[in-house]
Amino acid sequence: MSTTPGAWAPKRSGSGEWLPPSPQALCRYGAEWTAAKLRWGLAVDEAERDRLLDIAAGCAGTDVEFTAALGGVFK
């Protein structure tokens, strides 16, 4: 048994490394991912931005709705 902290923990992956297999789920996942970033004012790096744009390109008609953490609803 390892005593090194985290040595036994499962590998964690970023949001863009795992994607849902169905197109409908992928669109919802992309919208929710984007909404979370917008809600909390979180930055995205270039790779994440490119992944979100790739997802969005196949999701015409999918709206991203979020409530800003400081209040207000945006669409």
HELIX and SHEET records of a PDB file:
HELIX    1   1 PRO A   23  TRP A   40  1                                  18    
HELIX    2   2 GLU A   46  ALA A   57  1                                  12    
SHEET    1   A 2 PHE A  66  THR A  67  0                                        
SHEET    2   A 2 VAL A  73  PHE A  74 -1                                        
END                                                                             
